[in-house]
Amino acid sequence: MNTQFLEGLFKNVCVSLFEKDKLIFSFLLCIKLLELNGTMDAAELKFLLTGGVSLGEDYGEPPAEWISAKMWGELSRMSKLNSLKSFMPHFTKNLDAYHDLYEHANPEDWQQPKDAEMMNQFRKLMVIRAIRPDKLVPAVSKFITDFIGEFYIKPPTFELANIFLDSRNISPLIFVLSPGADPLQALMKFAGSKNKNPDPISLGQGQGPRAEAMIEAAKKEGEWVVL
């Protein structure tokens, strides 16, 4: 039941999201599930989103040439979190392994050192954020896949037939248009498949009374109105 409900929630919400926002929604689902099972650390989530706030602290010289000042600052702030107090000694001991992460073509597939007991999949995201921020999005995709499944990084395509199944005669379908998107042709084709032939009205000055009259008529006759 939990699986079916989560999939249904994801499909229904994705219908009203832009493509660029669907991965964020999937990640938010993961965060909420972690919160519900009591394994989401608020301080860790805040670090992942912000990289920590620098108050001008002097973190000293980075221990290797490939570590930039910004990267060293984020790693240092991360190691101050209660759950990661042992990270910095581990990091300086395993510089070669983390240099491999820095050079890795696909950091999301990088294997952590075996002695990284303090690390888990979410904390690995934090490390990638600090060392390879350019690959955080693929790493988040892998995190989602590993946690709740590949289904949540491959949003369902927009299908009018599926949307229609969720509609009712008193619940209008509202299309929020973006530049270059015009669902009218697809809508008219779908209407034809349902033996409906609506006459679309472009709402402008003076069209209100005409639209109201068509709605009243459609209520009695069971027709569709496209505004």
C-alpha positions in Angstrom: 0.0 0.0 0.0 2.8 2.4 0.9 4.5 1.8 -2.5 1.3 2.2 -4.5 0.4 5.4 -2.6 3.8 6.9 -3.1 3.8 6.1 -6.8 0.3 7.6 -7.2 1.3 10.7 -5.3 4.4 11.1 -7.5 2.4 10.7 -10.8 -0.3 13.1 -9.8 2.0 15.8 -8.6 4.3 15.5 -11.6 1.4 16.4 -13.9 1.5 20.0 -12.6 5.3 20.4 -12.5 7.8 21.7 -15.1 10.4 19.1 -16.1 13.2 20.9 -14.4 11.4 20.6 -11.0 10.4 16.9 -11.1 13.8 15.7 -9.8 13.6 18.2 -6.9 10.2 16.8 -6.0 11.5 13.2 -6.1 14.4 14.3 -3.8 11.9 16.0 -1.4 9.9 12.7 -1.2 13.2 11.0 -0.1 13.8 13.7 2.5 10.3 13.4 3.9 10.6 9.6 4.1 13.9 9.9 5.9 12.2 12.4 8.3 9.3 10.0 8.9 11.7 7.1 9.8 13.8 9.3 12.0 17.0 9.2 10.1 17.1 12.7 8.6 19.6 15.0 10.4 18.4 18.6 9.9 22.0 19.9 10.2 23.1 17.6 7.4 20.3 18.7 5.2 21.1 22.3 5.8 24.7 21.7 4.9 23.8 19.9 1.7 21.6 22.9 0.7 24.0 25.7 1.7 27.5 24.3 2.1 27.5 25.8 5.6 27.8 29.5 6.5 31.3 30.9 6.6 31.9 33.4 9.4 35.4 34.2 8.3 37.1 31.3 10.1 40.7 30.5 9.3 40.7 26.8 8.4 44.4 26.8 7.6 46.1 25.6 4.4 44.5 22.8 2.5 46.5 19.5 2.8 46.8 19.0 -1.0 47.2 21.2 -4.1 44.0 20.0 -5.7 41.9 21.2 -2.8 40.7 24.7 -3.4 40.1 27.2 -0.5 36.3 27.0 -1.1 36.4 23.2 -1.0 38.5 23.1 2.1 36.1 25.5 3.8 33.1 23.4 3.1 34.8 20.2 4.1 35.9 21.9 7.4 32.5 23.1 8.2 31.0 19.7 7.3 33.4 18.0 9.8 32.1 20.2 12.6 28.7 18.5 12.4 28.0 16.2 15.3 27.6 13.2 13.0 30.8 13.8 11.2 33.3 14.7 13.9 35.6 11.8 12.7 35.4 12.8 9.0 38.4 15.1 8.9 41.0 12.6 10.3 39.6 10.1 7.9 39.8 12.5 5.0 43.4 13.6 5.5 44.4 9.9 5.9 42.7 9.0 2.6 43.6 12.0 0.4 44.4 9.7 -2.5 41.0 8.1 -2.5 39.3 11.5 -2.4 41.6 12.8 -5.1 40.1 9.9 -7.2 36.7 11.4 -6.4 37.9 14.8 -7.6 39.1 13.3 -10.9 36.3 10.8 -11.4 34.2 11.0 -14.6 31.1 9.8 -12.7 31.5 10.8 -9.0 28.1 9.2 -8.2 29.7 5.8 -8.9 32.8 6.5 -6.8 33.3 3.9 -4.0 34.1 5.3 -0.6 37.1 4.1 1.4 36.4 1.0 3.4 37.2 2.8 6.7 34.5 5.5 6.1 32.3 4.2 8.9 30.8 7.6 9.5 29.5 7.8 5.9 26.2 6.8 4.5 24.5 7.6 1.1 23.2 11.0 2.2 26.6 12.0 3.6 28.2 10.9 0.4 26.1 13.6 -1.3 27.5 16.1 1.1 31.0 15.1 0.2 30.3 15.3 -3.5 28.7 18.7 -3.0 32.0 19.9 -1.5 34.4 18.2 -3.9 32.5 17.8 -7.1 29.5 20.2 -7.1 29.3 20.0 -10.9 28.1 16.4 -10.5 25.6 16.8 -7.6 22.5 16.4 -9.8 23.6 13.0 -11.1 24.5 12.0 -7.6 21.1 13.1 -6.3 19.5 11.0 -9.1 21.5 7.9 -8.0 20.5 8.6 -4.4 16.8 8.7 -5.4 17.2 5.5 -7.4 18.9 3.6 -4.6 16.4 4.8 -2.0 13.0 4.6 -3.6 13.6 3.3 -7.1 14.3 4.3 -10.7 10.6 5.0 -11.3 11.1 8.4 -9.5 13.7 9.7 -11.8 11.7 8.9 -15.0 8.5 11.0 -14.6 5.5 9.8 -16.6 4.9 11.6 -19.8 1.9 13.9 -20.1 -1.1 11.9 -21.3 -4.5 13.6 -21.6 -6.3 10.3 -21.4 -4.8 9.7 -17.9 -5.6 13.2 -16.8 -9.2 12.7 -18.0 -9.6 9.6 -15.8 -9.0 11.8 -12.7 -11.4 14.6 -13.8 -15.1 15.0 -13.0 -17.9 16.9 -14.5 -17.6 19.5 -11.8 -13.7 19.6 -11.8 -12.4 21.5 -14.8 -9.0 20.7 -16.3 -6.7 23.7 -16.1 -3.7 24.0 -18.4 -1.0 26.4 -17.2 0.7 27.4 -20.4 4.4 28.1 -20.9 6.1 29.6 -24.0 6.0 27.2 -26.9 3.4 24.9 -25.3 -0.1 24.7 -26.8 -2.2 21.8 -25.8 -5.3 22.8 -27.8 -4.6 20.6 -30.8 -4.1 17.5 -28.5 -7.2 18.5 -26.5 -9.4 18.8 -29.6 -8.1 15.4 -30.9 -8.9 13.8 -27.6 -12.3 15.4 -27.5 -13.1 13.9 -30.9 -12.2 10.4 -29.5 -14.9 11.0 -26.9 -17.5 12.1 -29.5 -17.2 15.7 -28.3 -16.8 18.7 -30.6 -16.2 21.8 -28.4 -15.9 25.3 -30.0 -12.9 26.9 -28.2 -13.4 30.5 -27.0 -10.4 32.9 -26.7 -11.3 34.9 -23.7 -11.0 38.6 -24.4 -13.1 41.7 -24.1 -16.8 41.0 -24.5 -16.4 37.2 -24.5 -17.5 36.7 -20.9 -21.3 36.5 -21.5 -20.8 34.2 -24.5 -18.6 31.9 -22.4 -21.2 31.9 -19.6 -23.9 31.0 -22.0 -21.9 28.1 -23.4 -21.2 26.8 -19.9 -24.9 26.9 -19.0 -25.8 25.0 -22.2 -23.0 22.4 -21.7 -24.2 21.7 -18.2 -27.6 20.7 -19.6 -26.4 18.9 -22.7 -23.2 17.2 -21.2 -20.9 18.9 -23.6 -17.4 20.3 -23.1 -16.4 23.9 -23.1 -12.8 25.0 -23.9 -11.9 28.5 -22.7 
